[in-house]
Structure formats: C-alpha cells, structure tokens
Amino acid sequence: MSDFVKNAVPNKVPGMRVNVEQFIELHNEGKCVLLDIRTKEEVAVWQVNFAIKIPADELPERLNELPKDKIIVTACPKTDRSIMARTWLAEQGYDAKYLMGGLLALMERLKGGKAKDIKI
C-alpha cells in the first residue's frame, strides 16, 4: 500500500485508469484483459462474456488465473470496488488499471450495433 500512497499524486493518477475507448483499443490489440470483480449474484443477473470473472473477495486465492504479461483492467458496475482491486493487484506486481465509468459505461458504449467494435 505504501507504493500506492506514494503514487497518489495528481500527475500519476491518470496512469491508474483507462476510459472505455482506451480499453476497447487495448483489448482489441490483445494488450489487456478485463477482470470482472462483481459478486456471483451480480454476474448471475447480467454477463460480460469476454471478461475473466473473479469476485474481488476471491482474488487472493485465484491470482494464478490472471496473466502476468497483459494489463489487468478491473471493473465493477461503477468504479469503487474496481479502484480497490486495481490498487491491490498493483501491490501484487500486476500492471493493473481500473475502467472509468465501470461496466455500465462499457455496456452503454457497446449497446446495439456498436457491440461489433470489440473483438471476442
């Protein structure tokens, strides 16, 4: 956590997040994976089929499921939990960012015919 606090200065915060358009570009280039950290109940209600699904409270036991060679983009419906998960993953040595606006912003961007903009 000490590294996080040291990096919590205005000029470094943008490097901790990606917006929806940046995520789509990184994903389509194969440079990142989406990590859906929602609870099992939330995932049961609506799916993001191109994401790795690991609830935030299971991350410590399931780290081996995450690639070390890609950016991990954490996501929840908005951003609160994904910011916390991103911080923890960064402390574990992962190149991690959180998705600005969360999964709701991503789904809004990909609705309708725009879903074809992301490679699955």
LINPE-V561194 format. One line per field, one symbol per residue. psi: psi as a letter, one per 40 degrees, with the letter a starting at -180 (. if undefined). burial: # if it has 16 or more other C-alpha atoms within 10 Angstrom, else .. A space follows every 50 residues. Layout:
BEGIN
psi = ???
burial = ???
END
This chain:
BEGIN
psi = ddddddefideeddeeiiidddddddddefeiihhheiiddddddiigee ihhhideeddeedeehieeihhhiiadbeddddddddddddeeigiiihh eadddddddeiaeedeehh.
burial = ...............#####..##.##....#######....#....... ######..#......#...##########.###.######...####### ###..#...#..........
END
